[in-house]
Amino acid sequence: QEGGSLDGGGAMLAPGGASLAPGKVWTRHVRPTRCYLRVQAAFEAPAAASASSASASSAAPASCAVEPAVFEAAVASSLQAAFGVSGAAQNGWSLVSFDSGQGQAVLRARPEALAKLRMALTLVTRCGGRRCRLDVTAVAPNLAALACARVTEEPWLAEEGGAGE
């Protein structure tokens, strides 16, 4: 049987047939239907910078100033380039939020499409005509877990001047 049921005497039975205590609640682990990704966009410094600062420009992300629609189009284009029109259409994802000032986005995807979406995010090299890279900084089964301080404290990001600052 899938869930708990009642025996002849009215006591609740667990799926294996064992009886549960009257106040005990029987639960079941449910696989999430959506996953959430926090993505950080790091842009290359403007071309007017000297050649000596070119190596340092990739370490700290430059200001974003990109519209959400442009960011979404860059991700969709990367998916289409990697998997074709049909494969990109099968990857159900959506842009939940985008902060232009910080260059952070929250994407929602199905768990089975997560690997393909992450791969496509690594292939994005331009967004809004500017060279960039997209880093996945956190993945969580729901928005509450994504907002958890434990998930946002990534030691490798603090070294690059990314998240904790």
C-alpha positions in Angstrom: 0.0 0.0 0.0 1.2 3.6 -0.7 0.1 5.4 2.5 -1.1 4.6 5.9 -4.4 2.8 6.4 -6.7 1.8 9.1 -6.9 -1.7 10.5 -10.2 -3.3 11.7 -9.9 -1.6 15.1 -9.4 1.9 13.8 -5.6 2.1 14.5 -3.4 3.7 11.9 -1.0 1.3 10.1 2.3 2.2 8.4 2.9 0.9 4.9 4.7 -2.2 6.2 1.7 -3.1 8.3 3.1 -2.0 11.7 0.8 0.0 13.9 1.7 3.6 14.7 1.2 5.3 18.0 -2.0 7.4 18.1 -0.1 10.8 18.2 2.6 9.8 15.7 2.5 11.3 12.2 3.8 9.2 9.4 5.6 11.1 6.6 7.2 10.2 3.4 10.2 11.8 1.6 9.1 13.7 -1.4 11.5 14.5 -4.3 11.4 18.2 -5.2 9.9 19.0 -8.6 12.0 22.1 -9.1 15.5 23.2 -8.2 16.8 26.7 -7.8 20.2 28.0 -8.8 21.9 31.2 -7.8 24.1 32.4 -10.7 26.7 35.2 -10.5 27.6 37.0 -13.7 31.2 38.3 -13.8 32.0 40.7 -16.6 35.3 41.6 -18.1 36.6 45.1 -17.4 36.1 47.7 -20.2 38.6 47.7 -23.0 40.0 51.0 -22.0 41.8 49.3 -19.1 45.6 48.8 -19.5 47.1 45.4 -20.3 48.6 45.1 -16.9 45.2 45.1 -15.2 43.7 42.7 -17.7 44.7 39.7 -15.6 43.2 41.2 -12.5 39.9 42.0 -14.2 38.8 38.4 -14.3 39.1 37.9 -10.6 36.7 40.6 -9.4 33.4 40.9 -11.3 32.7 44.2 -13.0 29.4 46.0 -12.8 26.6 44.2 -14.6 24.2 46.8 -16.1 22.5 44.1 -18.2 18.7 43.8 -18.6 17.0 40.6 -17.4 15.7 39.9 -20.9 19.3 40.1 -22.3 20.6 37.7 -19.6 17.7 35.3 -20.3 18.4 35.4 -24.0 22.1 34.6 -23.4 21.2 31.5 -21.4 18.6 30.4 -23.9 21.1 30.9 -26.8 23.7 28.8 -25.0 21.1 26.0 -24.4 20.1 26.1 -28.0 23.8 26.0 -29.2 24.6 23.0 -27.0 21.4 20.9 -27.5 19.6 22.3 -30.5 16.2 23.8 -30.7 14.4 20.6 -29.6 16.8 19.9 -26.7 16.7 23.5 -25.5 12.9 23.3 -25.5 12.9 20.2 -23.4 15.0 21.9 -20.7 12.2 23.6 -18.7 13.8 26.5 -16.9 12.9 30.1 -16.0 14.4 33.2 -14.7 13.0 33.9 -11.2 14.9 37.1 -10.4 17.8 39.1 -11.7 19.7 41.9 -9.9 21.4 44.0 -12.5 23.5 45.9 -9.9 25.0 42.7 -8.4 24.9 40.6 -11.5 23.0 37.8 -9.6 20.2 35.7 -11.0 18.0 33.0 -9.6 17.0 30.3 -12.0 14.4 27.6 -11.6 14.7 24.2 -13.4 13.5 20.6 -13.1 16.0 18.3 -11.3 16.4 16.1 -14.3 17.4 19.2 -16.5 19.8 20.6 -13.9 23.0 19.1 -15.3 22.2 20.3 -18.8 21.4 23.8 -17.6 24.6 24.0 -15.5 26.6 22.9 -18.6 25.0 25.5 -20.7 25.7 28.2 -18.2 29.4 27.4 -18.4 29.3 28.0 -22.2 28.0 31.5 -21.9 30.8 33.8 -22.9 28.9 37.0 -23.9 26.0 38.8 -22.4 24.7 42.1 -23.8 27.7 42.3 -26.1 30.2 42.1 -23.2 32.5 39.2 -22.4 31.4 37.4 -19.2 31.3 34.2 -17.3 28.5 32.7 -15.3 29.3 31.0 -12.0 26.7 28.8 -10.2 27.2 29.8 -6.6 24.4 27.8 -5.0 21.9 25.1 -5.8 18.9 24.3 -3.6 15.6 22.4 -3.7 13.6 25.4 -2.7 13.9 29.2 -2.3 14.1 29.0 1.5 17.1 26.8 1.3 18.7 29.0 -1.3 18.3 32.0 1.0 19.9 30.1 3.9 23.1 31.7 5.1 24.8 28.3 5.2 24.5 28.0 1.4 25.7 31.5 0.7 28.9 31.2 2.6 31.2 29.7 -0.1 34.8 30.0 1.0 36.1 30.0 -2.6 33.9 33.0 -3.5 35.2 35.1 -0.5 38.7 34.7 -1.9 37.7 36.2 -5.2 35.8 39.1 -3.7 32.4 37.6 -4.8 29.6 36.7 -2.4 30.2 37.6 1.3 31.2 41.3 0.4 
